[in-house]
Amino acid sequence: MTRKQIAKSGERFHFALYKQERLRQATWSFNLLIGLNVASALVSFVGVLLLLFGDASAAAVTTVSGLTFGTVNTYWLKCFQDVNNRLDDTNNNSEKESNEPN
């Protein structure tokens, strides 16, 4: 095996690891955000039911909880986007390093 072939196989291995990590993180972020959105919807629905049955103080608490879930969703989405951007930067930097002549 020549040096070029070894370098190419190393690049393919690196790219496969990169793709696997991106897929893992995308799966986790999707599942977490779906779960939080479902929880937020359930809390909001309970708040509407409480308001319909005349319990305004409990409805206010569930409304605040629903807003909190929405804020947490936004925070996690930003975190996942930041992690994905860092992975992209890492991959781009490693590609530049592998393309530089020795």
C-alpha positions as CSV (number, residue, x, y, z in Angstrom):
1,M,0.0,0.0,0.0
2,T,1.4,3.4,-0.9
3,R,1.4,6.5,1.3
4,K,-1.4,8.0,-0.8
5,Q,-3.6,5.0,-0.4
6,I,-3.0,5.0,3.4
7,A,-3.8,8.7,3.6
8,K,-7.0,8.2,1.5
9,S,-8.2,5.3,3.7
10,G,-7.5,7.4,6.8
11,E,-9.5,10.3,5.4
12,R,-12.4,7.9,4.6
13,F,-12.2,6.6,8.2
14,H,-12.2,10.1,9.6
15,F,-15.2,11.1,7.4
16,A,-17.1,7.9,8.5
17,L,-16.5,8.8,12.1
18,Y,-17.6,12.4,11.5
19,K,-20.8,11.3,9.7
20,Q,-21.6,8.8,12.6
21,E,-21.1,11.5,15.2
22,R,-23.3,14.0,13.3
23,L,-26.0,11.4,12.9
24,R,-25.9,10.5,16.6
25,Q,-26.1,14.1,17.7
26,A,-28.9,14.8,15.2
27,T,-30.9,11.9,16.6
28,W,-30.4,13.0,20.2
29,S,-31.4,16.6,19.5
30,F,-34.4,15.6,17.4
31,N,-35.7,13.2,20.1
32,L,-35.1,15.7,22.9
33,L,-36.8,18.5,21.1
34,I,-39.7,16.4,20.2
35,G,-40.1,15.2,23.8
36,L,-39.9,18.8,25.1
37,N,-42.4,20.0,22.5
38,V,-44.9,17.2,23.5
39,A,-44.4,18.0,27.2
40,S,-45.0,21.7,26.4
41,A,-48.2,20.9,24.5
42,L,-49.5,18.7,27.3
43,V,-48.8,21.3,29.9
44,S,-50.5,24.0,27.8
45,F,-53.5,21.7,27.2
46,V,-53.8,21.1,30.9
47,G,-53.7,24.8,31.5
48,V,-56.6,25.3,29.0
49,L,-58.6,22.6,30.8
50,L,-58.0,24.2,34.2
51,L,-59.0,27.6,32.8
52,L,-62.2,26.1,31.4
53,F,-63.1,24.4,34.7
54,G,-62.6,27.7,36.6
55,D,-59.3,27.2,38.4
56,A,-57.5,30.3,37.3
57,S,-54.5,30.1,39.7
58,A,-53.6,26.6,38.6
59,A,-54.1,27.7,34.9
60,A,-51.6,30.5,35.5
61,V,-49.1,28.0,36.9
62,T,-49.4,25.7,33.9
63,T,-49.1,28.7,31.6
64,V,-45.8,29.7,33.2
65,S,-44.7,26.0,33.0
66,G,-45.6,25.9,29.3
67,L,-43.6,29.1,28.7
68,T,-40.7,27.6,30.6
69,F,-40.7,24.6,28.4
70,G,-40.7,26.9,25.3
71,T,-37.7,28.7,26.7
72,V,-35.9,25.4,27.4
73,N,-36.6,24.2,23.8
74,T,-35.1,27.4,22.4
75,Y,-32.0,27.0,24.6
76,W,-31.4,23.4,23.6
77,L,-32.0,24.2,19.9
78,K,-29.3,26.9,20.1
79,C,-26.9,24.4,22.0
80,F,-27.4,21.8,19.3
81,Q,-26.8,24.3,16.5
82,D,-23.6,25.4,18.2
83,V,-22.4,21.8,18.6
84,N,-23.2,21.1,14.9
85,N,-21.3,24.3,13.9
86,R,-18.3,23.2,15.9
87,L,-18.4,19.8,14.3
88,D,-18.5,21.4,10.9
89,D,-15.5,23.7,11.8
90,T,-13.5,20.7,13.1
91,N,-14.2,18.7,9.9
92,N,-13.3,21.7,7.7
93,N,-10.1,22.3,9.7
94,S,-9.1,18.6,9.5
95,E,-9.8,18.6,5.7
96,K,-7.6,21.7,5.3
97,E,-4.8,20.0,7.3
98,S,-5.0,16.8,5.3
99,N,-4.8,18.8,2.0
100,E,-1.7,20.7,3.0
101,P,1.5,19.4,1.5
102,N,3.9,17.9,4.0
